[in-house]
Amino acid sequence: MRDFAPITLLAGGPGLLVVHPSIPANNVKEFIAFAKTLQLSDVREKLITQGMEPVANTPAEFAALIHAEIGKWAKVAKLSGLKAE
């Protein structure tokens, strides 16, 4: 995994929550507290000035985003002739 640059700081599945090592959370309670800090205006501004885009959305909104991205990038992969190895 060291060869891959992280593209997200969070991954999940049924009964599974995986966070990037840079996130200061060892359990769900700590992760929720961390996520709430991202909504503080001074924290948001600092992240934005560093080129990040903090987003807080519902699970349904996140699922819709992921499905749209999968559809978009699947088309790109197909058109480019990209094959899984």
C-alpha positions as a printed NumPy array, in Angstrom:
array([[  0.   ,   0.   ,   0.   ],
       [  2.95 ,   2.355,   0.355],
       [  3.075,   2.814,  -3.418],
       [ -0.398,   4.318,  -3.562],
       [ -1.202,   7.939,  -2.792],
       [ -4.358,   8.28 ,  -0.7  ],
       [ -7.3  ,   9.641,  -2.658],
       [ -9.631,   9.734,   0.311],
       [ -9.258,   9.786,   4.051],
       [-12.178,   7.493,   4.78 ],
       [-13.49 ,   4.182,   3.523],
       [-16.313,   2.123,   4.843],
       [-18.522,  -0.867,   4.393],
       [-20.988,  -2.898,   6.41 ],
       [-19.547,  -2.978,   9.914],
       [-16.247,  -1.49 ,   8.741],
       [-14.749,   1.967,   9.107],
       [-11.238,   2.624,   7.792],
       [ -9.569,   5.998,   8.151],
       [ -6.289,   7.282,   6.801],
       [ -3.482,   7.154,   9.412],
       [ -3.322,  10.959,   9.381],
       [ -6.806,  11.156,  10.936],
       [ -6.531,  11.414,  14.729],
       [ -9.267,   8.88 ,  15.507],
       [ -9.08 ,   5.406,  17.003],
       [-12.807,   4.732,  17.162],
       [-16.109,   6.005,  15.769],
       [-16.674,   8.457,  18.645],
       [-13.284,  10.093,  18.038],
       [-13.905,  10.173,  14.288],
       [-17.255,  11.942,  14.775],
       [-15.579,  14.517,  17.037],
       [-12.875,  15.048,  14.393],
       [-15.473,  15.424,  11.629],
       [-17.308,  18.058,  13.671],
       [-14.135,  20.14 ,  13.936],
       [-14.047,  20.312,  10.139],
       [-17.242,  22.349,  10.284],
       [-15.702,  25.12 ,  12.42 ],
       [-15.306,  28.222,  10.276],
       [-11.641,  28.809,  11.145],
       [-10.765,  25.168,  10.419],
       [-12.705,  25.243,   7.144],
       [-10.945,  28.44 ,   6.061],
       [ -7.515,  26.989,   6.83 ],
       [ -8.296,  23.84 ,   4.845],
       [ -9.59 ,  25.895,   1.907],
       [ -6.442,  28.046,   1.86 ],
       [ -4.459,  24.789,   1.655],
       [ -6.395,  23.742,  -1.441],
       [ -8.792,  21.339,   0.262],
       [-12.556,  21.282,  -0.04 ],
       [-14.169,  20.142,   3.222],
       [-17.551,  18.556,   2.55 ],
       [-20.186,  17.374,   4.974],
       [-23.056,  15.479,   3.435],
       [-25.511,  12.738,   4.249],
       [-24.791,   9.072,   3.56 ],
       [-27.323,   9.199,   0.715],
       [-25.625,  12.239,  -0.839],
       [-22.224,  10.552,  -0.531],
       [-23.567,   7.353,  -2.108],
       [-25.01 ,   9.358,  -5.006],
       [-21.646,  11.072,  -5.521],
       [-19.783,   7.753,  -5.527],
       [-22.234,   6.199,  -8.005],
       [-21.929,   9.226, -10.308],
       [-18.12 ,   9.074, -10.14 ],
       [-18.101,   5.337, -10.877],
       [-20.296,   5.919, -13.921],
       [-18.163,   8.802, -15.148],
       [-14.827,   7.041, -14.733],
       [-16.149,   3.73 , -16.092],
       [-16.936,   5.55 , -19.351],
       [-13.443,   7.072, -19.429],
       [-11.833,   3.678, -18.802],
       [-13.946,   2.019, -21.498],
       [-13.245,   4.716, -24.088],
       [ -9.523,   4.612, -23.355],
       [ -9.395,   0.836, -23.703],
       [ -8.076,   0.495, -20.152],
       [ -7.942,  -3.126, -18.973],
       [ -7.645,  -4.471, -15.444],
       [ -4.515,  -6.539, -14.858]])
